[in-house]
């Protein structure tokens, strides 16, 4: 197994770890021993991180700790050595916990408590779902009776400054984009990235680079640049800089140039050095997306001229409880860790003005920090085994303690930890580990569950397919001369089309209907620019075709207007594209129509208030979205849920004609929230196929190596309290597409809807 060996002990800390024989390579250990060590570390990691309220643990860099700790525990040859390693790792950050062999489990245990409690406060964790530090999220985690600093930024803690120029004069020429940047990081993944993109006249993107593989993290001013070529059919050149995280960022001296006769010639851009305008104000000439951030011209630090742009996230402090439930002062957990070890962890600590009480001699937090000085997460990728192991245990613990649907999905989550760790040890590349994470998330059966990695350079073929009549059929094509609507895909690169769909679904999380939609959307995708050889069945003829993988996203193709009168008295409204303003402009006509077909085979365009025009009475179903209040690990004894609904009220004019909604497996989340009202109050017929069966706000987090994991953090049920997850909204009139209908260019769902309206 290829290991880069980048994690080293600081010389000043060797004395503390010498008893562990740290110089010995872990190659002598069996994989089974390594897996058991990592499993044990993972269990204790989650219990301490999320439920032990010491100041030391709350201030820990838990991502770095996961990567460093994974490297250390792998070296333990037996239970005794593993116990020593765990004590060295955890006692400095959680001095009141106990780790011991199971056979030495104490009969009676009393948590540490000061003799004099006067003036002391009880500190414990409260999790509303699980928070990752953003006050604007519905999910929050705090320590009760402590000041908890939360950020005011957007979900991704992202600022983007943008500008563009017309590209007509620069088509086909080399271009260079430059800027000076300085980053004072607060977290390991704080970074800046210059970016530039060419928008082509076809609507497709041309050249693009956003420095994802070389992020800017340096704490001193440096100049950075991107070079590329302007596409021959370029329409605009769009450029800017993104900053991510909780650090402090300075930007200055932007330049855009094109090559003319071997010389770099400047292209005029607005306010390139932020010299225009006053200090403390937003910079002129730039489009700024900076919700929750301080973003202003500054005179404090610059490279040229008198000004630069300064960016920093805004923060706030929460001191009040999230909910009334919390552990009692003497409560603790007793948990087996595996490997014959056991832990006892107090859930409540006492605190004075100096911090939480309870210290342990012989285990220094400073020594632990010195020992991992060599670990720089910004410089490590998933090609490093410890990044992979640490990433698995971080992700597994988030779901173990906070994923709300384990009762519905019936997944052996403990076994998934072993499987993911085994895969992570076998992986060699970042792409390998990406699929390991995808497989772990797929076990959740969560339609929101996904893994994003910007370095995964994937693209698809120039057509869309669907599984129709047990065959893979082209339903839309961007190269109709080569790939006709109605063609049947027999194989790609020698692999049967059906097998390609089934193979991809093992890495997709969600219900069967959502997995099938996703697998169709990403059908035969692969490295961007790679060539695919296909067998196509057209009529009775088998054709061989070739195509380049260059299409990065599914593009819905429709010949319908957003709002259209199909025939006298019957209207069609595409809720995937029509805005509420556009609907309101036609609302009187819709209200007086004989029938209206609302197309929700996709995702609404912020237009859910159309439901108000269907309601006859006020919505009273107020408890279908549930955020768990968690104070104990392993989701045990959840005391209560914070329950919310939409509380919609009727609006005039009311749509009184026959109403039909079209939907299928691609309708997820917000779309299902809308359709849940239609289903519960029987406001319309629903024609099509079951929706995705996934609803609730997502709660993304970032793993070392640059992976972003997205998942559902709340439990959503149907309005009558029954299960929605994996089931979705069921059609009142089920429909399936046919190959003949596809070849004839017919929308069979829409035809059925019109038929239903005419039959009233």
N, C-alpha and C positions, 0 to 999 in steps of 0.2 A: 504494500500500500504506500503510495507516494505522499509523504508528509513534508511540508516545507520547514517545520521546526523553527517557527518564528517566535515562539513564546519562551522567554528565558527568565531565570531568576536574577534579580539584582544582587550584586556581590554582597551588599550590606545586609541582605536578608538570608544568606545561605545558611547561617548558623541555625536559624529557626527551623529550616526545612531539612537539615542534614539527616535527621532520623528517618526521613522518608526515602533515602537513597535516590535523590532526585536526579543524579547524574546518569542513572540507568535508563536505557532506552525501553519504551513500552512495547517494542516489537516482540519481546519475549513472552508477552502475555497473550493468552488466547482471546479471540474475538468475543467469546461468551463472557469472559471476565471483564473485558473492557465495557461491554454493553451493560452488564450488571452494575459496574461502578458508575457509569453515566446515568443509568436509571435512578440509582439511589441519590446521586447528586441532584438530579432533576426534581425529585419529590421534595427534598429538603429546600431546594431553591424556591419553589413555589410557596411553600408554607411560610418561610421567613419573609420573602419579598412582599407578599400581599397581606400577611396577617400578624406579623410580629412588629409592634409599633415603636421600636427603639429609634432614637435620633440617628444613630449610626447607620441603621438599615435604610431609613428614609432618605438619607443623603448619599446612598451608595450609587455608583454607576453600574447598574445591574446588567447592562449589556456587556460591558467589559468584564464584569465578574463572571458572567455565564461562559464567556470564551476562555478566560484564564482558568476558571475552575474546572471546565471540561478537560483542559490540558493536564491539570494536576491530578484529578481523580483517576485518569486513565493509567497512571503509573502504579497504582496500588495493586499489589500481588495477592492480597487476601483481606479478610474482614478487618484484621487488626490494623493493617496499614491504611485501609480506607477510612477507618475511624479516626486515625491520627490526622489524615489529610482534611477530613471534614471539620474537625475541631479547629485546625489552623485556619481554614477558610471562613468558618461561620462564627466562631466565638468572638472575634474582634468586632463583628457587626451586629451580633445578637447575643450579648454576654449573659443573658439570663436563661437561654435555652439549654437543654441537656440532650446530648447524643450518647448512646450507649448500646452495647450488645443487648439483644432481646432477652437473653437469660439473666441480665442484670437489671431488668426493669424494676424500679422501686415499687414496693407494695403501697406505700403512702407517699404522696408528693404534695408539697405546699409551695406555691409560687413565691418568689422573692417579694417581700413587703417591708418597707421601712418601719422602724419601731414607732416613730412619730409621724402621723399622717397630716398633721395640721399644716395648712397652706399648700398642700400638694394637690395636683390635678391628675385625674385618671385619663390616660391616653390610650386610644385603640383605633383600629381602622374601621371606616365605613365605606362601602362600595355601592354606589348606585350604578348597577352594571359594573363596568370597570372604566375608570377614567385614565387618560394618558396626558393629563395636564392642561386641558383646554377648558376654560370656563364656559365657552359657548356651546359645548357639547351637552347633549342630554345625559351623557354618562360622566360620572365624577367619582373620584376616590380621594378621601381626605383622612387625616388623623384628627380625631376628636380632641378638642382642647389644645390644638396647636394652630399656628398660623400656616396656612397652606397657600403657597404662591402658584397661581394658575395663569396661563397665557390668555390673551384676548385675540389671538390670531385666528385665521381660518383653519379648516380641517387639516390642511397639509403644512401649516405654518409657512406659507409661501407668499413671497412678494414677486411680482413680475413687472418690470418696466419695459415699455414697448414703443417702437417707432417703425416707420416703413417709408420706402421710397418707390417711385415707379421704376420698373425694370426695363422698359422698352429700349433705352439707349445702351444697355449693358448686356443684352442677350448674347450668350456664347462666350462671354469674357470671364477671366479669372477674377475673383474678388477676395478681399481680405477684410476681416472685421476684428477690431482691436479695442481693448479697454484696460485700464489699470484698476486693480481690485485689492482690497485688504479685508481680512476676516479675523475677528477675534471670537473664537468659538466658545460656546457655553456647553454644548453637548457634542458627542463624537461625530454626529451626522449633520452638524451645522455646516453649510457650504454655499458657495455661489457658483453659478454656471452661466457663462456667456452663451448666447444661442443666435442662430441665424437660419432663416428658412426662405426658400423661393416658392412663391405661389404661382402656379402655372395657369394659363388661360383656360385649360380644360377643367379647372377646379381641383385638380390633383396637386399634391405637394411635390416639389422638385427637390433640389439639394437641401439637406437639413443636417445640422450638427448642433447639439446642445451640451457638449462637454460632459456627458453623463459618465464617460469612462476616465475622465481626468478632472474631477471637481476641484474647485478653488478653496483651499482651507488654510492658506498661509497667513500668518499674523503680521506680515509686513507688506508694504506696497510692492506689487509686481505687475508687469505688463503681460497680458495674455492675448492670444489671437486665434482666429479660425480662418482657414483658407478653403475655398471651394470654387466651383464654376457655376455661373448663372445659366440656367437652362435656356435652350434655344427659343422656347415658347413661354418664357417668363412673363408674368404680369406685374408682380410686385416683389420686392425684397423686404422681408420683415425681420427685425432684429431686436435684441434687447439683452436683459440680464435677469436671471431668476436668483433669488436668495431663499434659502430654506433654513428654518430653525430659530433658535433662541439667542443667537450671538449678536455681535455688533458688526456691521458691514459698511464699508466705504467704497464708492464707485467714482471713477473720474476718467476724463480724457478718452472718450469714445471716438473711434475713427472708422469710417467705411471707405475702402478704396477699390478701384478696378485697375487691371493691368492694360496699359495702352503702349504698344510698341516697346515692350520690355520695361516700362516705367510704371510705378504705382501712382495713380492719379486720384486725389481725394474726391469723394462724392459728398456733396453738401448734405448735412443732417442738422436737425434743430438742436441747439443748446448742447453741444457735445461735451463741454466741460462744466456744465451747470453754473456758468457764470451769470446767466440771465436770472433776474428775480432776486428776492431778498432772502437772507438766511432765516431758517425756521419755516419757510414755506415750501409747498410742493414745487418741483422743478417745472419750468415752462417747456412746452414742446414735446413732452413725453406723456404717453398714456400709462397711468400707474394703477396697478391692481394691488392694493396694500391694506386690505381690511384688517384691523387689529394691530397695525404696525405704525410706529413713528417713521415717517419717510419725508425727509426735508433737506433742503440745501444747507450745507454746513461750512463754516469758515475755520473749524477747529483742526482739520486734517485734510491735506490735499497733496496732489503730485505736481500739478501745474496751475497757474492762475491763482485765484483767491478763494475758490470754492470747490466743494465736492458734494456728492450725495451721500447722506448718512441714513442708514436703515436699522431699526431695532424693534423687536416685538414688544408690545405693551403687555403689562402684567397687572394682576389684581390679587388681593389676598382674601381668602375665605376662612373664617373662624367659626362660623355657626355649624351646627350639626346638619347633615343631609336629611336625616329622618330620626325618629325617636328611639330606634332600636340600637342596642350596643351590648357587647359582652359584659358580664358582671366582673367586678374587680378581681375575683380570685379564679376566673375561668382560664383554662388552658386546654390544649389539644394533646392527645397521645396518639401518635401515628407510626405504624411500621413503615420503614423506608426501603425494605428489601435488603439483600446481602446480609441478612441476619442482624440488622441494626434498627434502632428505634429512636424516636425523638419525643421530647416533651417541650412544648412551646407555649409560654404565657401569651394570652391574647390582650392583656391589659398591663400597662406599666404605669408607675407613678412618676410625676415630673415636677421639678421645682423650676425656678427661674433660669437655672443653668442648663437644664435638659432632663431627659429621662434618666431615672436612677437604676442602679444595679450594674456593677462593674465586675470584671473578672481579671484576676492577675495572670500574667504569663502570655497573654495573647494581645499583641499590639496592632492597632489599626494602622498606625504609621508604617509599621514593618510590612503589613499586607500591601499597602499602597506602593511602597518602594519595590516590592517584589514583582509588581506587574507594570513597572514603568515602561518596559519594552513593548507592551501591547498597545499598538496604535491602530484602532479599528478603521481609521480612514485609509490606512495603507494595506489592509488585508482584504482579500476577496474570498469567495466561496471555493477557490482552489485550495484554500487552507482547511485542513480537516477540523480544526478547533472552531473555526467560524461556522462550519456546517453543524457540528455537534451542539455548539452553543445556540445556534439559530433554532434547531429542533426543540431543545428543552425550553427556550423562551416561548415559542409558539404553543407548544403542547400545554404549558401551564396556564396561558391565557384562557385557552378553551376548557381545560380541566376545571378551573374554578369559576368560569363566567359564561361559557356558552349555554344558552337557555333551552336547547332542544334535544338534549341527550335522551330524554324519555321517549321522544317521538322517533328518533333515528335508529335507536337500538344498535349503536356502534360499541365495540369493545375498545374503548379509548385507551385503556392500559396496554393492550396488545399493540395498538397503533404507535405508542411510544417506542416499543421495542423495534417494530418494523422500520420506523422512520430513522432511528439511530443506526440500525443495520445498513439501511440504504445510504445514509450520510457517510458512513465509514467506507463504503464501497465506491462512492462517487469520486470522480476525478476532476470534473470541470464545473464551472458555474452553471452551464446548461443542465448537467446531470442533477445538480442540487436543486435547481428550479423545479424539475419534475418530481423530485423527492418531496419538496414542500407542497406542490400541487396535489400529490397523492395523499399527503397527510390531511390537507384541507378538504379533499374530496370525501374523506371518511366522515366528515361532519354532515354531509348531505345538506349543505347550505347554499342555496342559489346565489347568495351574495358572496359566498366564499370564493376567493380568487387570490392569485399571487401575481404581482407585477414586478418586472425587472426591466429597466430601460435598456439594458444591454442585450436583451434577447431580440435579435434582428430577424423577425419572422414576417412573412408575407404570404398571401394566398393567391389562388388562381383567378383568372378574369371572368368568373361566373359564380352564381349562387346555386346551391342544390337543396333539395328536400328529399326526405325519405317518403316516397309515395308508392303505394302498392308493392311494398317490399323491394323497392329498387331506388337507387340514387339517381335522381332526375334533375336536370338543369332547369331552373325556374326563372332565371334572369341572366343575361350575358352582356358583358362589356366588349366582347369580341364575337358578335353574332355570325360573322362569316366562318369562323372556325368552330364555334360552339353554339349550337342552336337551342333555343328553348324547347324542351321536350326530349332532347338527347338523353340517353341513359349512359351513365358512367359505369363501365365494366371494371376497370382497374386503373391504378395510377402507379407508375414505376413497378409494375408487376404484382402489386398487392391489390386484392379484390376491394372494390369500393366499400362494400358492407363492412369488411374487416377494418378498414381505415376509420370508419365511424365508431365501431366498437372499441378499437384501440384507443382512440382519443378520449372516449367517455370515462375511462378509468382515472383520468386526471382532472375531471370536471366535477365540481361539487353541486349538489342539488337534486331535485326530483327527476324521475325518468324523462318527463316532458321537457324540463329545462336542459338537462344533459343532452337530449337529442337536438334541441335548437342550437345549443352552443357547438356541438360537434358538427352540425351542418354549416354553421357560420365559419368555422375554422377548417373546413374540409380540405385535406391534403396540403395544409400550409407547411411551410418549411423555410429554410434559410432564404432571406431576401435575395433575389437575383438568380436563384437556382432554377434549373430546367426540369420540368416534369414531362414524362412520356405517358400518354393516356390511351386507353382503348375506349372508344365511344361506340355505342350501338344507336344507329339511326335507321329506323324501320327494321329491316332484316339484315342490314349491312353493318359490319364491324369496321370501324375506321381507326387508324392510328393518328394521334395528334401530339403536338408538342406545345408547351406553354411555359412562359417565364413567370415565376412567383414574384409579383410586384405590387399586388393590391393589399393594403394594410388594414382595411376595415370593410365590413359588410355595408353595402350601399343599397338602401331600399329604393326600388324603382317602381313608380306608379304613374299611370296616365290620368289619375283623378286630381281635380282641384282640391284645395283644402276644404272648401264648402261648395257643394254643387247640387243643383236640382237635377236629379236623375231623370225624372219624368214628372208629369203634372202632379203636384201635391206630395211628392216623395223627395226628401233631401238626404244628402250624404255629407257627413262631417268627419274629417280625418283628425281625430284627437291627438295623433302623433305629431301633427304639424300646425294645426290651427291654434292661434293664440286665443285667450279669453276675450281680448278686445275684438278680434275678428269675429268670434262667435256672437258677442253682444251686438255687433252691427247687424247681424242677421236674426237676432233672437225672436223678434216679432214674427217673422216669416216661419221660423222653426216652430214657434208656439201654435201657429194656425195651420200647420201642415197636416196632411192626412197621416204621414208617417215620417220618421227620421231614423236613419241608420248612422250610428256612431261607431267608427272604426277604432278599436283599441287593440289592434294586433301589434303591440309595441309599448311605447312609453308616452304618457301624456305630456303635452307642452304647457304645463302650468295652468291647465284649464279645468280643474276639478269642480269649480263652482257651477259648471253645467248641471251637476247633480242637484243643486238647489232649485233649478227650474223644473226638476222632475218630482221633487218631494211634495207631498200633500200636507204633511205635518212635520213638526220639528223632530230632528233626530235625537233619540234618547239613549242610544247605545254608546255609553261613555267609557267602557272598560275593556276594549278589545286590543289595546296596545299596553304591554306590561313590562316595566323595567324592574328587575329584581333588586331588592335591598339585601346585600350580602355582608354578613359579619363573621361567617364561619367558612373554613376551607371545604373543598370538594362539594360545594353547593349544598351542604347539609343544613337543615333547619332554617330555610329561608323564611324570615318572619313575615314578609309582606311584599307586595309589588306596588310600585307607583303606577297607577292605571290612568290612561288618558284615552280620549277619542277626539273626534272632530267637532261634534256638536253642531251639525249643519242645520240651517233654518230654511224654509221655503222662500223662494224669490219669484216675483212676478216679472214677466208673464210665465205662467206654467205651461210647459209643453204637454199638450193633452192628446195628441195623436198617438198612433201605435209606434212604439220605440223598440229598436233592436240594436243590441251591441254585438260587434264582431270581436272575437278574441281567440288567442291560441297560446301555446307554450312559451312564446317570447314575452308575454305580458307579465311583468314582475314588479314587486314592491309597490311603488306609487300607483302603478296601473291597477294592482290588486286592491289597494285601498279604495280606489274609485269604484271598482267593480263589486267590492264587498257591500256597498250600499245598494247597488242594483240587485244583487242576490238576496240580501236580507229583507229589503222592503218590497221585493218583487216589482221593481219599477220598469222592467223591460224584459223581453226575451233575450237570451244570450246564445248566439249562434257561433259554433266553432269547436274548439278543443279546450281542455283544462289549462288554466294559467299555470305559471311556474311553481306556485306554492312556496314562496319566500317573501316575507314582508318584515318591515321594521328597519330603523335607522342602522346604517353600517357604522363600524367602529374600527377603523384601520390602525395598524401599528407598523413600525419599521423594524426590520431585523438587521443585525450586522451583515455586511456584504451588500447592502443596498436593496434588499427585497422589501416590498410593501405587501402586507397581508391584509385583506379585507374580509370582514365577516359580519354577521348579524348579532347585535348585542342585546336585543330585547325580544320578548316573546309576544307574538301577535296571534290572536285567535279569531275565529269568525265572530260576528256580532252576537250570536247566541251562545258564545263561550266554547264551542266545539273546535276541534283541531283544524287549523288552516295549513300549517307547515306540511309540505310535501303533497298536500291534496289540492290546494288552490281553489279557484272559483270554477265551479263545474258548469258547463253549458246546459241550458235547458233544451237546446236543439243541437245535438252533436253532429259534426260534419267532418268529412275528410276530403282532401283534394284527390283528383284523379289525373292520370297521365294524359288522358284524352282532353280533359279540361285545360290542362297546362298547355298542351300543344295548340289548342284552339284559342289561347289567350283569354280564357274566361276566368272571372273571379267567382268561383262557385259558392263561396260563403256569402258574398254580396247578393248573388242571384237568389239564394235561399232567403236572405233577409227581405228582399223585395217581395218575394212570394208570400212570406209571413204577413207583411203589411197588407197586401192585397186581399188576403183571406179573412181579414178582420170583419 
